[in-house]
């Protein structure tokens, strides 16, 4: 897989994960689902961007 393909796939996955996480947080009450909202927040703010950066900074390595 080329670097460009990896970056495109990672970007697509990150966008989908971000949309789902933000959608969850905006449509569910925090008091009803506190742990799920915490996980969605951490995913949207930390996990998804770090995944993308890992692929982006990885270069052309296989």
PDB file of N, CA, C and O in Angstrom:
ATOM      1  N   UNK A   1       0.849  -1.183   0.000  1.00  0.00           N
ATOM      2  CA  UNK A   1       0.000   0.000   0.000  1.00  0.00           C
ATOM      3  C   UNK A   1       0.891   1.243   0.000  1.00  0.00           C
ATOM      4  O   UNK A   1       1.866   1.325   0.747  1.00  0.00           O
ATOM      5  N   UNK A   2       0.548   2.178  -0.827  1.00  0.00           N
ATOM      6  CA  UNK A   2       1.357   3.386  -0.884  1.00  0.00           C
ATOM      7  C   UNK A   2       0.987   4.323   0.265  1.00  0.00           C
ATOM      8  O   UNK A   2      -0.045   4.168   0.918  1.00  0.00           O
ATOM      9  N   UNK A   3       1.857   5.288   0.484  1.00  0.00           N
ATOM     10  CA  UNK A   3       1.625   6.266   1.554  1.00  0.00           C
ATOM     11  C   UNK A   3       0.355   7.053   1.297  1.00  0.00           C
ATOM     12  O   UNK A   3      -0.401   7.344   2.224  1.00  0.00           O
ATOM     13  N   UNK A   4       0.119   7.398   0.032  1.00  0.00           N
ATOM     14  CA  UNK A   4      -1.062   8.178  -0.319  1.00  0.00           C
ATOM     15  C   UNK A   4      -2.339   7.385  -0.045  1.00  0.00           C
ATOM     16  O   UNK A   4      -3.327   7.945   0.430  1.00  0.00           O
ATOM     17  N   UNK A   5      -2.326   6.090  -0.340  1.00  0.00           N
ATOM     18  CA  UNK A   5      -3.491   5.236  -0.095  1.00  0.00           C
ATOM     19  C   UNK A   5      -3.747   5.100   1.404  1.00  0.00           C
ATOM     20  O   UNK A   5      -4.890   5.184   1.855  1.00  0.00           O
ATOM     21  N   UNK A   6      -2.675   4.888   2.176  1.00  0.00           N
ATOM     22  CA  UNK A   6      -2.820   4.769   3.632  1.00  0.00           C
ATOM     23  C   UNK A   6      -3.398   6.047   4.228  1.00  0.00           C
ATOM     24  O   UNK A   6      -4.278   6.001   5.088  1.00  0.00           O
ATOM     25  N   UNK A   7      -2.901   7.174   3.767  1.00  0.00           N
ATOM     26  CA  UNK A   7      -3.383   8.455   4.277  1.00  0.00           C
ATOM     27  C   UNK A   7      -4.846   8.684   3.909  1.00  0.00           C
ATOM     28  O   UNK A   7      -5.618   9.195   4.721  1.00  0.00           O
ATOM     29  N   UNK A   8      -5.226   8.314   2.705  1.00  0.00           N
ATOM     30  CA  UNK A   8      -6.614   8.478   2.279  1.00  0.00           C
ATOM     31  C   UNK A   8      -7.542   7.579   3.090  1.00  0.00           C
ATOM     32  O   UNK A   8      -8.613   8.018   3.507  1.00  0.00           O
ATOM     33  N   UNK A   9      -7.150   6.334   3.319  1.00  0.00           N
ATOM     34  CA  UNK A   9      -7.962   5.422   4.127  1.00  0.00           C
ATOM     35  C   UNK A   9      -8.066   5.898   5.565  1.00  0.00           C
ATOM     36  O   UNK A   9      -9.148   5.873   6.152  1.00  0.00           O
ATOM     37  N   UNK A  10      -6.951   6.330   6.135  1.00  0.00           N
ATOM     38  CA  UNK A  10      -6.967   6.810   7.519  1.00  0.00           C
ATOM     39  C   UNK A  10      -7.840   8.054   7.649  1.00  0.00           C
ATOM     40  O   UNK A  10      -8.570   8.201   8.629  1.00  0.00           O
ATOM     41  N   UNK A  11      -7.770   8.936   6.678  1.00  0.00           N
ATOM     42  CA  UNK A  11      -8.584  10.146   6.723  1.00  0.00           C
ATOM     43  C   UNK A  11     -10.067   9.788   6.648  1.00  0.00           C
ATOM     44  O   UNK A  11     -10.879  10.357   7.378  1.00  0.00           O
ATOM     45  N   UNK A  12     -10.420   8.863   5.783  1.00  0.00           N
ATOM     46  CA  UNK A  12     -11.815   8.440   5.683  1.00  0.00           C
ATOM     47  C   UNK A  12     -12.325   7.811   6.968  1.00  0.00           C
ATOM     48  O   UNK A  12     -13.438   8.100   7.407  1.00  0.00           O
ATOM     49  N   UNK A  13     -11.514   6.951   7.571  1.00  0.00           N
ATOM     50  CA  UNK A  13     -11.913   6.307   8.821  1.00  0.00           C
ATOM     51  C   UNK A  13     -12.053   7.333   9.932  1.00  0.00           C
ATOM     52  O   UNK A  13     -13.012   7.287  10.702  1.00  0.00           O
ATOM     53  N   UNK A  14     -11.110   8.257  10.023  1.00  0.00           N
ATOM     54  CA  UNK A  14     -11.163   9.281  11.066  1.00  0.00           C
ATOM     55  C   UNK A  14     -12.402  10.151  10.907  1.00  0.00           C
ATOM     56  O   UNK A  14     -13.039  10.497  11.902  1.00  0.00           O
ATOM     57  N   UNK A  15     -12.751  10.506   9.692  1.00  0.00           N
ATOM     58  CA  UNK A  15     -13.944  11.327   9.465  1.00  0.00           C
ATOM     59  C   UNK A  15     -15.201  10.586   9.913  1.00  0.00           C
ATOM     60  O   UNK A  15     -16.072  11.176  10.551  1.00  0.00           O
ATOM     61  N   UNK A  16     -15.301   9.307   9.585  1.00  0.00           N
ATOM     62  CA  UNK A  16     -16.468   8.525   9.989  1.00  0.00           C
ATOM     63  C   UNK A  16     -16.541   8.406  11.506  1.00  0.00           C
ATOM     64  O   UNK A  16     -17.612   8.577  12.088  1.00  0.00           O
ATOM     65  N   UNK A  17     -15.428   8.117  12.144  1.00  0.00           N
ATOM     66  CA  UNK A  17     -15.394   7.985  13.600  1.00  0.00           C
ATOM     67  C   UNK A  17     -15.749   9.309  14.271  1.00  0.00           C
ATOM     68  O   UNK A  17     -16.498   9.333  15.247  1.00  0.00           O
ATOM     69  N   UNK A  18     -15.215  10.401  13.752  1.00  0.00           N
ATOM     70  CA  UNK A  18     -15.515  11.721  14.303  1.00  0.00           C
ATOM     71  C   UNK A  18     -17.011  12.031  14.193  1.00  0.00           C
ATOM     72  O   UNK A  18     -17.614  12.509  15.154  1.00  0.00           O
ATOM     73  N   UNK A  19     -17.606  11.767  13.043  1.00  0.00           N
ATOM     74  CA  UNK A  19     -19.026  12.063  12.845  1.00  0.00           C
ATOM     75  C   UNK A  19     -19.886  11.229  13.796  1.00  0.00           C
ATOM     76  O   UNK A  19     -20.829  11.746  14.396  1.00  0.00           O
ATOM     77  N   UNK A  20     -19.564   9.948  13.933  1.00  0.00           N
ATOM     78  CA  UNK A  20     -20.338   9.090  14.833  1.00  0.00           C
ATOM     79  C   UNK A  20     -20.179   9.548  16.281  1.00  0.00           C
ATOM     80  O   UNK A  20     -21.165   9.628  17.014  1.00  0.00           O
ATOM     81  N   UNK A  21     -18.949   9.849  16.701  1.00  0.00           N
ATOM     82  CA  UNK A  21     -18.713  10.264  18.090  1.00  0.00           C
ATOM     83  C   UNK A  21     -19.419  11.588  18.398  1.00  0.00           C
ATOM     84  O   UNK A  21     -20.080  11.717  19.429  1.00  0.00           O
ATOM     85  N   UNK A  22     -19.277  12.569  17.504  1.00  0.00           N
ATOM     86  CA  UNK A  22     -19.938  13.861  17.737  1.00  0.00           C
ATOM     87  C   UNK A  22     -21.458  13.718  17.651  1.00  0.00           C
ATOM     88  O   UNK A  22     -22.187  14.361  18.406  1.00  0.00           O
ATOM     89  N   UNK A  23     -21.928  12.882  16.740  1.00  0.00           N
ATOM     90  CA  UNK A  23     -23.365  12.643  16.650  1.00  0.00           C
ATOM     91  C   UNK A  23     -23.918  12.041  17.934  1.00  0.00           C
ATOM     92  O   UNK A  23     -24.988  12.433  18.400  1.00  0.00           O
ATOM     93  N   UNK A  24     -23.188  11.092  18.502  1.00  0.00           N
ATOM     94  CA  UNK A  24     -23.616  10.493  19.773  1.00  0.00           C
ATOM     95  C   UNK A  24     -23.684  11.563  20.857  1.00  0.00           C
ATOM     96  O   UNK A  24     -24.673  11.660  21.583  1.00  0.00           O
ATOM     97  N   UNK A  25     -22.633  12.360  20.961  1.00  0.00           N
ATOM     98  CA  UNK A  25     -22.590  13.359  22.035  1.00  0.00           C
ATOM     99  C   UNK A  25     -23.691  14.404  21.895  1.00  0.00           C
ATOM    100  O   UNK A  25     -24.208  14.895  22.898  1.00  0.00           O
ATOM    101  N   UNK A  26     -24.050  14.745  20.678  1.00  0.00           N
ATOM    102  CA  UNK A  26     -25.044  15.792  20.475  1.00  0.00           C
ATOM    103  C   UNK A  26     -26.480  15.290  20.544  1.00  0.00           C
ATOM    104  O   UNK A  26     -27.405  16.090  20.683  1.00  0.00           O
ATOM    105  N   UNK A  27     -26.683  13.970  20.447  1.00  0.00           N
ATOM    106  CA  UNK A  27     -28.047  13.461  20.442  1.00  0.00           C
ATOM    107  C   UNK A  27     -28.437  12.702  21.702  1.00  0.00           C
ATOM    108  O   UNK A  27     -29.600  12.325  21.849  1.00  0.00           O
ATOM    109  N   UNK A  28     -27.515  12.472  22.600  1.00  0.00           N
ATOM    110  CA  UNK A  28     -27.816  11.737  23.827  1.00  0.00           C
ATOM    111  C   UNK A  28     -27.565  12.629  25.043  1.00  0.00           C
ATOM    112  O   UNK A  28     -26.623  13.421  25.065  1.00  0.00           O
ATOM    113  N   UNK A  29     -28.407  12.490  26.030  1.00  0.00           N
ATOM    114  CA  UNK A  29     -28.259  13.295  27.237  1.00  0.00           C
ATOM    115  C   UNK A  29     -27.061  12.810  28.045  1.00  0.00           C
ATOM    116  O   UNK A  29     -26.865  11.609  28.230  1.00  0.00           O
ATOM    117  N   UNK A  30     -26.277  13.749  28.516  1.00  0.00           N
ATOM    118  CA  UNK A  30     -25.072  13.406  29.272  1.00  0.00           C
ATOM    119  C   UNK A  30     -25.408  12.726  30.592  1.00  0.00           C
ATOM    120  O   UNK A  30     -24.672  11.844  31.035  1.00  0.00           O
ATOM    121  N   UNK A  31     -26.496  13.117  31.219  1.00  0.00           N
ATOM    122  CA  UNK A  31     -26.849  12.527  32.505  1.00  0.00           C
ATOM    123  C   UNK A  31     -27.341  11.093  32.354  1.00  0.00           C
ATOM    124  O   UNK A  31     -27.248  10.309  33.298  1.00  0.00           O
ATOM    125  N   UNK A  32     -27.864  10.736  31.177  1.00  0.00           N
ATOM    126  CA  UNK A  32     -28.367   9.390  30.956  1.00  0.00           C
ATOM    127  C   UNK A  32     -27.290   8.407  30.536  1.00  0.00           C
ATOM    128  O   UNK A  32     -27.399   7.213  30.816  1.00  0.00           O
ATOM    129  N   UNK A  33     -26.268   8.885  29.878  1.00  0.00           N
ATOM    130  CA  UNK A  33     -25.206   8.029  29.357  1.00  0.00           C
ATOM    131  C   UNK A  33     -23.835   8.641  29.663  1.00  0.00           C
ATOM    132  O   UNK A  33     -23.102   8.969  28.730  1.00  0.00           O
ATOM    133  N   UNK A  34     -23.469   8.803  30.923  1.00  0.00           N
ATOM    134  CA  UNK A  34     -22.222   9.519  31.211  1.00  0.00           C
ATOM    135  C   UNK A  34     -20.971   8.796  30.716  1.00  0.00           C
ATOM    136  O   UNK A  34     -20.067   9.447  30.192  1.00  0.00           O
ATOM    137  N   UNK A  35     -20.890   7.486  30.864  1.00  0.00           N
ATOM    138  CA  UNK A  35     -19.693   6.775  30.417  1.00  0.00           C
ATOM    139  C   UNK A  35     -19.606   6.718  28.893  1.00  0.00           C
ATOM    140  O   UNK A  35     -18.523   6.864  28.328  1.00  0.00           O
ATOM    141  N   UNK A  36     -20.723   6.510  28.240  1.00  0.00           N
ATOM    142  CA  UNK A  36     -20.724   6.478  26.778  1.00  0.00           C
ATOM    143  C   UNK A  36     -20.339   7.840  26.211  1.00  0.00           C
ATOM    144  O   UNK A  36     -19.607   7.918  25.224  1.00  0.00           O
ATOM    145  N   UNK A  37     -20.827   8.907  26.827  1.00  0.00           N
ATOM    146  CA  UNK A  37     -20.464  10.247  26.358  1.00  0.00           C
ATOM    147  C   UNK A  37     -18.985  10.533  26.600  1.00  0.00           C
ATOM    148  O   UNK A  37     -18.344  11.187  25.778  1.00  0.00           O
ATOM    149  N   UNK A  38     -18.436  10.057  27.712  1.00  0.00           N
ATOM    150  CA  UNK A  38     -17.009  10.220  27.973  1.00  0.00           C
ATOM    151  C   UNK A  38     -16.194   9.484  26.919  1.00  0.00           C
ATOM    152  O   UNK A  38     -15.222  10.028  26.396  1.00  0.00           O
ATOM    153  N   UNK A  39     -16.578   8.256  26.605  1.00  0.00           N
ATOM    154  CA  UNK A  39     -15.862   7.496  25.582  1.00  0.00           C
ATOM    155  C   UNK A  39     -15.982   8.155  24.205  1.00  0.00           C
ATOM    156  O   UNK A  39     -15.008   8.203  23.454  1.00  0.00           O
ATOM    157  N   UNK A  40     -17.157   8.656  23.879  1.00  0.00           N
ATOM    158  CA  UNK A  40     -17.335   9.338  22.600  1.00  0.00           C
ATOM    159  C   UNK A  40     -16.484  10.602  22.541  1.00  0.00           C
ATOM    160  O   UNK A  40     -15.883  10.903  21.510  1.00  0.00           O
ATOM    161  N   UNK A  41     -16.433  11.336  23.640  1.00  0.00           N
ATOM    162  CA  UNK A  41     -15.624  12.554  23.680  1.00  0.00           C
ATOM    163  C   UNK A  41     -14.141  12.227  23.515  1.00  0.00           C
ATOM    164  O   UNK A  41     -13.444  12.866  22.727  1.00  0.00           O
ATOM    165  N   UNK A  42     -13.666  11.236  24.258  1.00  0.00           N
ATOM    166  CA  UNK A  42     -12.249  10.871  24.162  1.00  0.00           C
ATOM    167  C   UNK A  42     -11.905  10.353  22.771  1.00  0.00           C
ATOM    168  O   UNK A  42     -10.815  10.614  22.263  1.00  0.00           O
ATOM    169  N   UNK A  43     -12.822   9.628  22.160  1.00  0.00           N
ATOM    170  CA  UNK A  43     -12.597   9.139  20.802  1.00  0.00           C
ATOM    171  C   UNK A  43     -12.515  10.298  19.819  1.00  0.00           C
ATOM    172  O   UNK A  43     -11.618  10.348  18.978  1.00  0.00           O
ATOM    173  N   UNK A  44     -13.457  11.229  19.930  1.00  0.00           N
ATOM    174  CA  UNK A  44     -13.506  12.346  18.978  1.00  0.00           C
ATOM    175  C   UNK A  44     -12.336  13.303  19.148  1.00  0.00           C
ATOM    176  O   UNK A  44     -11.832  13.851  18.167  1.00  0.00           O
ATOM    177  N   UNK A  45     -11.905  13.505  20.376  1.00  0.00           N
ATOM    178  CA  UNK A  45     -10.895  14.530  20.633  1.00  0.00           C
ATOM    179  C   UNK A  45      -9.471  13.972  20.647  1.00  0.00           C
ATOM    180  O   UNK A  45      -8.529  14.689  20.310  1.00  0.00           O
ATOM    181  N   UNK A  46      -9.299  12.709  21.030  1.00  0.00           N
ATOM    182  CA  UNK A  46      -7.952  12.177  21.174  1.00  0.00           C
ATOM    183  C   UNK A  46      -7.647  11.005  20.242  1.00  0.00           C
ATOM    184  O   UNK A  46      -6.664  11.043  19.502  1.00  0.00           O
ATOM    185  N   UNK A  47      -8.474   9.975  20.272  1.00  0.00           N
ATOM    186  CA  UNK A  47      -8.140   8.738  19.579  1.00  0.00           C
ATOM    187  C   UNK A  47      -8.128   8.893  18.057  1.00  0.00           C
ATOM    188  O   UNK A  47      -7.173   8.480  17.399  1.00  0.00           O
ATOM    189  N   UNK A  48      -9.165   9.475  17.508  1.00  0.00           N
ATOM    190  CA  UNK A  48      -9.253   9.605  16.054  1.00  0.00           C
ATOM    191  C   UNK A  48      -8.130  10.488  15.490  1.00  0.00           C
ATOM    192  O   UNK A  48      -7.485  10.080  14.524  1.00  0.00           O
ATOM    193  N   UNK A  49      -7.869  11.677  16.048  1.00  0.00           N
ATOM    194  CA  UNK A  49      -6.765  12.479  15.521  1.00  0.00           C
ATOM    195  C   UNK A  49      -5.394  11.811  15.698  1.00  0.00           C
ATOM    196  O   UNK A  49      -4.532  11.943  14.829  1.00  0.00           O
ATOM    197  N   UNK A  50      -5.186  11.105  16.798  1.00  0.00           N
ATOM    198  CA  UNK A  50      -3.905  10.421  17.002  1.00  0.00           C
ATOM    199  C   UNK A  50      -3.721   9.291  15.999  1.00  0.00           C
ATOM    200  O   UNK A  50      -2.608   9.049  15.531  1.00  0.00           O
ATOM    201  N   UNK A  51      -4.798   8.606  15.670  1.00  0.00           N
ATOM    202  CA  UNK A  51      -4.725   7.555  14.651  1.00  0.00           C
ATOM    203  C   UNK A  51      -4.320   8.151  13.320  1.00  0.00           C
ATOM    204  O   UNK A  51      -3.454   7.612  12.630  1.00  0.00           O
ATOM    205  N   UNK A  52      -4.937   9.256  12.958  1.00  0.00           N
ATOM    206  CA  UNK A  52      -4.606   9.903  11.689  1.00  0.00           C
ATOM    207  C   UNK A  52      -3.159  10.393  11.691  1.00  0.00           C
ATOM    208  O   UNK A  52      -2.448  10.220  10.702  1.00  0.00           O
ATOM    209  N   UNK A  53      -2.723  10.995  12.782  1.00  0.00           N
ATOM    210  CA  UNK A  53      -1.340  11.480  12.853  1.00  0.00           C
ATOM    211  C   UNK A  53      -0.332  10.347  12.785  1.00  0.00           C
ATOM    212  O   UNK A  53       0.736  10.498  12.192  1.00  0.00           O
ATOM    213  N   UNK A  54      -0.663   9.215  13.388  1.00  0.00           N
ATOM    214  CA  UNK A  54       0.237   8.066  13.335  1.00  0.00           C
ATOM    215  C   UNK A  54       0.453   7.618  11.899  1.00  0.00           C
ATOM    216  O   UNK A  54       1.585   7.337  11.503  1.00  0.00           O
ATOM    217  N   UNK A  55      -0.599   7.547  11.124  1.00  0.00           N
ATOM    218  CA  UNK A  55      -0.471   7.151   9.724  1.00  0.00           C
ATOM    219  C   UNK A  55       0.237   8.248   8.935  1.00  0.00           C
ATOM    220  O   UNK A  55       1.098   7.954   8.106  1.00  0.00           O
ATOM    221  N   UNK A  56      -0.112   9.487   9.179  1.00  0.00           N
ATOM    222  CA  UNK A  56       0.477  10.610   8.442  1.00  0.00           C
ATOM    223  C   UNK A  56       1.972  10.718   8.695  1.00  0.00           C
ATOM    224  O   UNK A  56       2.748  10.920   7.761  1.00  0.00           O
ATOM    225  N   UNK A  57       2.377  10.585   9.944  1.00  0.00           N
ATOM    226  CA  UNK A  57       3.787  10.712  10.301  1.00  0.00           C
ATOM    227  C   UNK A  57       4.576   9.443  10.028  1.00  0.00           C
ATOM    228  O   UNK A  57       5.806   9.457  10.060  1.00  0.00           O
ATOM    229  N   UNK A  58       3.875   8.340   9.759  1.00  0.00           N
ATOM    230  CA  UNK A  58       4.546   7.070   9.517  1.00  0.00           C
ATOM    231  C   UNK A  58       5.349   7.052   8.235  1.00  0.00           C
ATOM    232  O   UNK A  58       6.246   6.224   8.077  1.00  0.00           O
ATOM    233  N   UNK A  59       5.046   7.941   7.330  1.00  0.00           N
ATOM    234  CA  UNK A  59       5.771   7.996   6.078  1.00  0.00           C
ATOM    235  C   UNK A  59       5.399   6.862   5.149  1.00  0.00           C
ATOM    236  O   UNK A  59       4.256   6.406   5.146  1.00  0.00           O
ATOM    237  N   UNK A  60       6.349   6.408   4.369  1.00  0.00           N
ATOM    238  CA  UNK A  60       6.103   5.356   3.395  1.00  0.00           C
ATOM    239  C   UNK A  60       6.403   3.971   3.907  1.00  0.00           C
ATOM    240  O   UNK A  60       6.512   3.041   3.108  1.00  0.00           O
ATOM    241  N   UNK A  61       6.539   3.797   5.177  1.00  0.00           N
ATOM    242  CA  UNK A  61       6.874   2.504   5.739  1.00  0.00           C
ATOM    243  C   UNK A  61       5.708   1.545   5.611  1.00  0.00           C
ATOM    244  O   UNK A  61       4.547   1.950   5.665  1.00  0.00           O
ATOM    245  N   UNK A  62       6.023   0.271   5.440  1.00  0.00           N
ATOM    246  CA  UNK A  62       4.972  -0.740   5.328  1.00  0.00           C
ATOM    247  C   UNK A  62       4.763  -1.447   6.639  1.00  0.00           C
ATOM    248  O   UNK A  62       3.914  -2.333   6.733  1.00  0.00           O
TER     249      UNK A  62
END
